[in-house]
């Protein structure tokens, strides 16, 4: 008996020692690491350009007069689920007008990890949105039994582009969808446009609609990871829109959408609540998440960045407060774009900086993924059937056939090209407000630290990790990714 006990203790000791060794191997270290610096800067030709190769050296207490970025790899937070953009009808229609050569260039620019910026997320719409050439539906008006349901409309432009994007990305893009409006007959205002609410007698019909969409898209070979309940449920827009109070969304999820997906063996599909701006997200979270029967169906919360419509600032703290209050629920940035298209502002640097500021703050506040709006628009910021023309990271001039890359494309690329799926965000902080920073530890052991300089001056800063540091220069109005 004693001999068996001794053998077991020896075995336990060996297993524990091996586990500790494995853990030690996985702990990040700067030993022998080289740092490659990639830079994009205003008033220069630097666009995701490799600009420096550095090494670490011993670090002492930094002075107050020095500017530093501090990374603490042992403090890990959310798991990264990807960065991407929306394939809307508008994007797909413009893509179809490009030459074959330009189509390949475009697909590589977004979805190829080496040639482009490696998008890994994809959002699309259920039925039409403002970024469609016109309103349309998958069913005949009044068909509450969905007997006429067909996605033939999407087969012309949108589905072919989605399939090519997935193929270019290596066969997988995490894809989710959102509805802009139920059909007119299901709504209180009898119109797919200008708000209105979903009539209670059509709650089940509308829940069935999500099921049909998911199943039809999956028949096309496009796996659907999840859906939001409603795009921008508190905005009465001139385009497709539908209003849900927090209580109405809670009850629709709890009593209809959640149970219907489960009953149809689609319970693994994620439900994203809210899908609107940061301003009211805390209230929506408290109402839905405080109800256990609703909360059990909800993966997490989606949010947009348009809360500054009122003239205020971006409300990044609200993201952090939702994350703090409901750490078991995920956060996903589901839409952002630069509004009010103007051809004179294609290369306006502030548009790119808006992306950098938002992405760094949203990730540092717990966001797991980040999705831009239209991946492609034309030289007019459309097509858009209500004149709501906007910017995209890439535009196509349909008169010349040329692609126009904006600063936003490169700012997004500093994240999407270097942070890989399942990376862990780690603690990253700066000692001066002129710099912003976030850091992610990839599963292959490489660290990606993004540093943004929003000032008018070049800045020299220390990158400090434990007792090691390197010294980096970042130009004025620039963003850098340090990979090490």
Buried (B, 14 or more C-beta within 10 A) or exposed (E): EEEEEEEEEEEEEEEEEEEEEEEEEEEBBBEEBEBBBBBBBBEBEBBBEEBBEBEBEEBEEBEEEBBBBBBBBEEBBBBBBBBBBBBBBBBBBBBEEBEEEBBBBBBBBBBBBEBBBBBBBBBBBBBBBBBBBEBBBBBEEEBBEBEEBBBEBBEEBBBBBBEBBBEBBEEEBBBBBBBBBBBBBBBEBEBBBBBBBBBEEBBBBBBBBBBBBBBBBBEBEBBBBBBBBBBBBBBEBEBBBBBBBBEBBBBBBBBBBBBBBEEBEBEEBBBBBBBBBBBBBBBBBBBBBEBEEBBEBBBBBBBBBBBBEEEEEBBBEBBBBBBEEBEEBBBBBBBBBBBEBEEEBBEBBEBBBBBBBBBBBBBBBBBBBBBBBBBBBBBBBBBBBBEBBBBBBBBBEBEEEEBBBBBBBBBBBBBBBBBBBEBBBBBBBBBEEBBBBBBBBBEEEBBBBBBBBBBEEEBEBBBBBBEBBBEBBBBBBBBBBBBB
